[in-house]
Structure formats: C-alpha cells, structure tokens
C-alpha cells in the first residue's frame, strides 16, 4: 500500500511539475516571443524596407544610411552600458543548461534583447531566431528561479522557454521540442520531455488560434520528385555544408578584423551600418531578416545571377554587422543564404534538364537545411522544421539526404556548430561529453584541504609523525622557509627513524603535484597513475596550498555522475 501511495505521489508530482514549469514558462515565453516577432515584422514592413525602396523622404539613400548609423550608435551605447558583461546568446543558454554557468544573468540578457531589437529595427543584417531562443531560455531560467526550482529544474526551465520560443516563431512545436533537447540539453529524458512538450504546445496553440502569423513558407500545390534527383539532393547537401563552413568562418574573420582595427568599440556598429547601407543601395535584399526576399526566391522571382548576388551580399552584410558590433542571430541569415543557394541549384538544374526535375521549392528547402543545420548544430530540428512547414513527406525526404551530407562535410571541416565554437572559445568543449565537461570546469581548488598540516624541512622526524596523526594520513608535506613545497615524507619511510633525526634524510622531492587551477578531470587522469592517497597542491611559484585526497576527487566524479543521472532519468 505504501509503495502504491509513493508511486501515485510521484505521478502527481510529475504532472504538477510539467504543468507548472512547462505551462507557466510556456505562456511567458510564448507571449514575449510573439511580441518580438511582431516588432520584427512591423519594423521591416513600415520602416526598413520602405526606406530601402525609396518610399520615404523623397527616396533619399541618406535616410537609410542615417537609420543604420543611428541604430549602430545605439547598439554601441548598449554594449558600453552592458560592460563588463558580454552580449548573450544561445551559447550562454547551452552553458547554463549544462551547469557550466550557475545562472543566466538577467540584466545582461535583457540588454542583449534590447540591442537585438535596435539592430533589427534599424535594418541590420542579423537574425531573429537565435535571440528568440535566448529570450525563451532566459525567461525560462528566471521563471524557474522565481518559483524556487532546483538546479535540475532550472535547466529544464531553460529548455521549456527555448522550445516555446521556437514553436512560436516557426509554428513548429515538434521542431521546438527537438531543438530544446538536441541543442540546449543535449539529451532526451522523460523528466524534461513532459514540461518541454507542454511549453511547445502552448506556443503552437497561441500562434494558430490566438495570434496567428504568416508562416515562413507553405505549399499549396503537390510536388513531384524524380528518383534520379536524390543524387542531386546529396550534391546540394555537400555544397550547402561547404557554404555553411564558409559562412561561419567569414563571421569569425570579421570578428577578428574588428578586434584588430583601431576603431573604438562604440563606433564599430556605426561603420558597419554605413557600409551595409552602401551595399543595400545596390542590393536592398540584404536588409533585416529578409523573409520577404526568402518568399520571393521560393516563388521563382529571381534569375540565377540575382540569386548568386543576393547570396554573396547577404553573407558579407551579415559578417559586417555581427563582426563589428550589431547584435543578433546567425540562424535567420543562414536560412536566407541556404534558400538562395538551393534556389540557385534548382534553377541550374532547370537550365540543364528543362522539365525533367522537381519543383524549385524542393531544392530551396534542401539548400536551406543544408546550410542551417551545420550552423546551429541541429540536423533533426532542421528536418522537422521542413516537415512542419511543408507538411510534405517527399520534400522532407529530399531535405533529409541534404542534411546528412551537409553535416558530414561541415563536422569534419569546422565542427558541430557555430554555438559550440563559441563555447569552445570560452573553455567549454561539449564534444568531451557532459560528465567530463562538468569535471573539466570544476577546479582542484574546490577540493583542496588548505588546513592540511605541513612541516619545515629543518624540523625533526617527530614533527612529521605528529602532523600525520593530526591529519590521519600517511604522508605529510615538507616546506622551506618561504613556504614553498620541498617534497613529502612518507610514514613507511620514517617508521624506524629516530624521533630527533632531521627530515632531510627521508625527504622525497620528486612527487606529483597539482595546481589549484587544474581541472578535476585532469586531476583524475594524473592521480590514476600513482598509488598515493593524498596529493600536494602548489601554486605557480611552488607555494604550498594544501592537499587533496584521492577519495575527494573520486567523490567529485561520482557526484557529477549522480547529477547527470538524476537529470536524464529522473532518479536520485
């Protein structure tokens, strides 16, 4: 009877958590994401694109240049206001969800969102989906903290907010669920799946029945795919993977160029805005997130030369904006670049084979996911976005092949994703696996016993024996007059020694030492080759800092393993 009652309580607790955590965060993140999307749509429709088309102020180009330069100046001021913190993004959400950063700081996060809105509202070539994912994650984390959730549920809160934001933006709840697990959590578990699903479902209901918005693209006609074309879809995937690598490397190159320049950080976005305005005077399609351009490309409105020109111009404009200080995502620009690439491939096939091939939109979809999936590191999400947007199995199957080939190429050449590269630069290598990563972030200084006794090298053997009894150990550190480690003395060596004999005769100088900054994972690898139970910790100058026990290092590993197991399998 007691076991059944315990099981019923566990079920009730799970349902309550899924409803409270997933439902509450889903409502908050969905409302904020909808407002964000509405602002982006309105700013492009009523301000940026009319200026680009010359509909305001007598068609003067200077008004567009002024808008972008002013937006750049405001973004530079927000960056200055946000110091010393950096602008936030999906990479920060991933780090927080893995316990690498204890909290997602709210103030820098919301300043980042403000800078993003200014960037997009002024027409900068930046994306909205990355900031939306970060906004959802930030709101999920803050909401979970407000209700007093523990660390594991705060991580789930981050995933819930992200899933709701993606489901709202794309009208694709399944893709939102998978994105939260594939990109943010990096694992699938029932404990997270239930609240994440609730949050994504709220986003779907909101965008379909309460405040619907126009989808990125939709199909209203049947599409025919010829069997030989699957070879071409694979080729599109390989080309898209290489293009994704080029896109990411150009972004990084632009960042390095900005840092190497002598331009004050405050004024870098102003320069980028002016240069993008110059480029937009010839290719206005580079402005903003570019969904109007994307839909036009899917409708076959551009010639091959125009597609290639927009592709190159969008890549350059995005690199200038993000590298020189505008704030936004890499997701949306890669969507447009991918669609242009796919449409260009489709028109090339049309010229070669006339009518013996599938519709242009199939190639555009393949190109889109072939570029997007390596950039965000989410092949499953990319495939599901195509399926939920098109509701077409043939298009999804074609896109599946392109995604596979694209990720095979990009992973070998660049790595898993742009987000992972950002995390690696911050010292977080997710390719190591979650347990190893968490132990690599934790330092030996967290485990060191700074009160572990040490004796002077000039003292007698009796002092060493007394210190070992106090520490209940068989080894004691020996230091010189400047408190630098001279070596160790072991109990087994001094058992038969006289109490007044000097320690110098029994001193072992060649010993394994650890630094306070040594990662716990590296410490595990080092101590596994020795038999000692305690190890000396010394700083860079050789100063003695204390000792760390082998059992404490092992306990740290077991503690991380329990945390990971509890989060993934809902056990303790």
N, C-alpha and C positions, 0 to 999 in steps of 0.2 A: 504493500500500500504506500509506504514511504517512497519507494523508487518511482511509482507511478506519479505521485504528487510532485516529486522532484522533476520528472520529465515534463509534466504539464506546466510547471512554473517556468522551465527552460523555454518551452514553446511560447508561452505568453510573453516572456521577456524578449524573445527574438522578434515576435510580431510587434511588440511595443517599440523596440529599438528601430526596426525597419520603418515603422510608420512615423515615429517622432523624428528620427535622424534623417531618413530619406525624404519623408514628406515635407518636413519643415524646411530643410535645406533646399529641396526641390522647388518649393514655392518662392523662396527668397532669390535663388539663383536664376530661376526662370523669369521672374519679374525684372531683375536687373539686366539680364541678357536681352530681353525683348526691348527694353528701353535703349540699350546700347545699339542694337540693330536698327531701331527706328531712327536714332540720331544719325547713324552712318548713311542710311538711305536718304533721309531728308537733306543732309548736308551735301551729298553728291547731286541730288536731283535739283535742289534750289539754289545752290551756291557754286560749287566747284565746276560742274560740267557746263552750266550756262556761261560762266566766265571763260572757260576753255573754248566754247563755241562762239564767243564774242557777242553774246546776247545782252550783256550789261555794259554800261559805261561807254557806249559807242564802239564796242568791240576792241577797246584798247588792251594790248597784251600786258601793259604795266599794272593793270589792276590784278591780274592773275599772279604776276611776279610779286606784287606787294602782299597779296594774301599769303602766299607760300613763305615769303621772307618774314612776315609778321608771325605766322604760325611757328616758324623756326625759332624766332626770338623768344616767344612764349615757352616753347619746349625747353630751350636753353635755360630760361629762368627757373622752370620747374625742376630741371636737373640740378641747378645750383641750390634750390630750396631743399632738395631731397638729400643733399650730401650730409654725412659721408656714405650713406647707403646708395646702392646702385639701383637702377631700374630693374623691376621684377618681370618674370615671365613664366612660361610653362616649366622651364628647367627648375625654378625655385619650388614650384608645386611638387615636382617629382622628388626633389631633395627632401622636402618636408615630409612627404608621404613615406619616405624610407628612413625617417628618423635621423637624417643627416643634419638637418637644421631643426632645432627643437620647436620653433614657432615660425609661422609665416607672419612677419611684422605687418601690421595693418596699415600704419601710416605710409611707409614707402610703397606698399601695394596700391593704395588708393591714389597716391600721387602719380604712380605709373599709369593708372587708368585715366587720370586727368590728362596726362601728357599724350596718351594714345588718342583720346578724343580730339585734342587740339591738332595732333598730327593728321588724323584722318579728315577732320573738318576743314583743314586748310588745303587739302588736296595732295598731301604727300603720298608717295607710292609705298604704302605699308599695308599690312594685313589686319583683319579684324578677328580672325578665329583664334590665333594664339592669345591675344589679350582677353578674348571671351573665355577661353579655357582657364586662364589665370584668374579672371574675375570670379568665375564659378568656384574655383578651388579656394580662393581667398575667403569668399563668403561662407563656404562650407566649413573652413577651418575656424573662422571667427565664431560662427554659429555653434559649432561643436564645443568650443571653449566656453561660450556663454552658458550652455546647459550643463557644464561641468563634466564633459566626457573625458575619458582617459586617453592616453596617447594612441592606443589602437583605434578607438572610435574617432579620434580627430583625423587620423589618416583616412578612415572610411568617409568621414565628412568631406575631406578634400576630393575624394573620388566622386561622391554624390554631387557636389557642386559642379565639377567638371562635366559629368555625364548630363546633367540638366542643361548646362550651357550649350554643349554640342548638339544635344537633341533639339533645343530651341532654335539654334542658328541654322541647322541643316534640315530640320523637320525629319530627323532620322534617329529615333530612340534606340534602335538596336546598335547603330554605329556609336552612339553616345555611351552606351553600356560597355561595349567592347573597347572603346578608346580609353575609358577610365581604368579598365583592367590592363590593357595592353601597353599603354604609355605611362600612366601615372603609378598604379600599384605594382605592375609587372608580375602579377599572379592572379589566379582565379580561385575564389573561395566562396562558399555559401554565405559565410558571415558578412562579406562585403557585397555579394551579388544581390541580396534581397533589398537593402536600402538603396543601392545604386540603381536598381531597376525601378523602384518607386520614384526616385528623383527624376530619372529619364522619362518615365511615363507622364509625369506632371508636365514636363517640358513639351512633350508631344501633344497632350490634350490642350495645353494653352495655345500652341501655335496652330492647331487645327480647328478649335471650336470657340476660342475666346478672342484671340488677336492674330488671325492668320496673316502670313506674309507670303510674298511671291517666292516660289522655290528657285534654286539656282538654275535649274533647267528641268524640263519634264518632256516626256514623249507622248505624242498624241497619235502616232501612226505606228503600224507594225514595221519591224526591221528584219531584214533578211541577211544572214551571214553565210557566206560560201565556205566550204570546208578548207580549200587551199589558203584562205585568208588567215587562218590561225598561225601560219608561219609568219605572215606579215605582222600580226599582233605581237608575236615574240620579238620581232625586229624592232617594233615600236617600243617595246619594253626595254630592250638593250639601249636603244638611243635615248629613251627617257631617263634611264639610270645614269648615263653619262652626262646628260643635260642637268640632272639634279646635282651631281657632283660638281659640275662647273658652277652652277648657281650658288651652292654653299661655299665654294672656295672663293668666288668673287665677293661674296658677303664678307668673308674673313679678311680678304685682301683689302677691301675698303675700310674695315675697322683698323687694320694696321696702318694704312695710309693716313687715316685721320689722326691716329696717335702720333705718327711720325711728323705730321705737319706742325708748323708753328702757329697755327690758327688757334686762338683762345677757345676753350671748350664751349663757352657761352655762345660764340658766334658760328660755330661749325654748322648747326642746323640752318642758320640763315643762308650761308653759302650754298648748302645742299638745296634749299628751297629755291634759290635763284636759278641754279643750274637745271633743276627739274622743270622750272617754268620755261627756260630756254628750250629744253627738249620737248616740252608739251606744246610749244608753239608750232612744232612740226608734226609731232605725234601725240595728239591730246589723249589717246587711249592709255597713256602711262599714268594718268592721274588717279588717285584714290584706289579703292579696292578693285574696281574695274569689272563689276558684274554685268553692266550693260554691254561692255566690249565682249565679255565671255558669251553672252547670249547671241550677240550678233555673229560671232565666229561659228557658233553651233548652227546658225541659220544659213551659213554659207555666204555671208555678206562681204567677205574679204577675198581678194585674189592671193595667190601664193606669195608674191613679193610683199604684199601688205602684211600677211601673216608673219613672215620672217622678220620684217621691220619692227612690228609691234613686239614680237618675242624678244628681240635683242634690246629694244628701247626699254621695255618693262624690266628686264634683268638689270640693265645699267642704272635705271632710275631707282629701283629698289635698293641696289647696293649703295648708291649715293645717299639715299635717305637714311637707311638703317646704319650704315657705317659712320656717317657724320652727325648722328645725334638724334634724328627723329625717332619716335618710339612707336612700335607696332609689331605685328607678327610677320613671320616668314611663310605662313601657311597660305593665305589668300593670294599673294603674288605667285607662289608656285602653282596654284590652281590655274591662274590665267596663263602662265608660261606653258604649263602642261597642255592646256586646251589648244593654245596656238600651235604648239609642236604637233599634237595629234591631228589637228585640222590640216596643218601643212602636209603631214604624211598622207592624210586622206585625199587631199587634192592632187598630190603627186601620183598616188595610185590611180586616181580618176584619169589623169592625163595618159598614164601608161596602159590602162586596161579598159578605159571607157566605162561601160555599164556592167562589166563582169566583176563587180565587187559590192561590198556592203555600203550602207549609208555613211556619210561623213561623220555623223554624230558618234558612231561606234569608234572610229579612230580618235575622235576628240576625247571621248571618255577614256580610252586606253592611254592616250598621251597624258591626260590629267592625272590618273592614278599612278602612272609610271614615274612621274616627277614628284608628286605629292608624297607618296608612301615612303620613299627614302629620306625625304626631308624631315618628316615628323616621326619616322620610325614606327609606322603603324600600317602594315600591309593589310591586315584583316579589317581594320577600320575603313581603309580606302575602298576595299571591295564592297563592304556593306553600305557605304555611302552611295556608291554607284547603284547598287541593287535597290536601296530605299528611294533614291531619287528617280530612277527609271522604271522600277517595277518590271524589268525586262531580264529574263534569265539568259538570253543569248548575249546581250551586251555585258552582263555580269561575268559570264564565262570567258568572253574575249578579254575583259579587263583583268580577270584572274591570271591569265597567262602573261599579260604585260607586267603585272605587279611582281610575279615570281621572277621573271627575267631581270626586271629593273633592280630589285633588291639584291639579287645575286651579284650584279655588277657593282652597285653602289657600296654594298657592305665591304667588299674586298678592296675597293679603291679608297673609300672615305671612312667608313664606319657605320654604325647603326643609324644615327640620325644627327641632325643639327643640334637638337637638345642635348643629346649625350655628349657631343663635342663640347658644348658649353659647360656641362657638368665635369667633364674630364679636366678642362682648364681650371676649374675650381678645386680640383683634387679629388673628385668623386668618380671613380671608374666603375660604372654599373656592369660592365662586362665580367667583373670578378664574381658576381653572384651576391645576393643580398647579405648573407651572413658574413662573408669575407669583407664586403664593403663596410658594413657597420663596425666590424672589428678594426678595419684599417683607419677609420675615422677616430675611433677611441684611442687615447694615448696611454702609455705606461704611467704617466704622471697621475692618472686617475686611480692607479692601483698601488702606487709606491707607499711603503711604510716609512714615513720620514722620521719616525721616532726610533727606528731600528738602531741599536747601540753600535758604536764604533770605538776602537781603542787606538791610542797613539802608538806609533812604531817603537817608541822608546820605552813603553811600559813592559812589565814582566808578563809571563805566561799566566799568572794568577788573575790578572785583569781580564785577559781573554776568556778564561773559564767563567769568571763572574758574569761577564757580558753575555755569554752563551746561555747561562742559566736564566738570566733575566728575559732573554728573547725566546727561550725554549727552542733553541736551534743548535745546529752542529757546525755552523760557520759564522764567523764574525769579520766585519770589515776592519781594515787597518789603514789609518790615515796619517799623513805627515803633519808638520806644524801649521801648514796652510790649509788644513782640512781637505787636501787632495788625496784621492784614493791611492794607496801604496800597494795594496794587494789584499789577500784574505788569509786567515788562519783557520784550519780545519781541526775539529775536535779529535779526529782519529790520529792526527799527527802529533798532538801535544798530550796524549793520554799519559805517557811515561815521562814526560818532561818535568823538570823541577819547577816549583812554583815561582822561583826568583829568576829563572833563566830569561834572557831577552827574547822578544818575539822575532827579531830579525832572523834567527836561525830557522824558524818554521814558516816564514812568510812565503806565500805563493803569489808571485807577481803576474804571471800570465793567466788571467782569468777572463771569462766572458762578462762583459758589462753591457748595460742597456742605457739609452738616453731617455730623459723624460719625454721627449717628443717621438720616441719610437712607437709606431702603431702596434696595437695589441696583436694583430695578426702576424706582423713581422716578428714580434717577440715570441709568439708561439713557435714559429719556424726555427728561430735561433735556439731557444731552450730545449727543443726536441732533440738536439744533437748532444746534449750534456746530461749528466746524472745529478747535478746539484739540485737541491730543493729551494734554494734562495739565491737571488742574483743581485749584484750591486748595481745601483743606478747612479750615473755620474753625468754632470753637465758637460758642455763643450770644452771647458777649461780643466776637466778632470776633477772638479769639486764633487765631493761625496754628497748625494742627495737622499740616500736611504737604500732600502732593499725591497725587492718584490718577490713574493713567493710563487713557485710554480703552480701551486694549487689555486692562487688568486687569478692567474692567467687562464687556467682551465675553467674556473668558475665563471669568468667573464665570457668565455666562449659558450658555455652551457646556458648562461643567462640570455645571450643573444639568440641562441637556438630556441629557447623556450618562447621568447617574444615572437619570433618569426612563426613558430608552430602555432601559437595561440591566434595570431592574426589570420593565418591562412586556413586553419582547420577548426577554429572556434573551440580550442581546448586549452586547458591550463596545465 
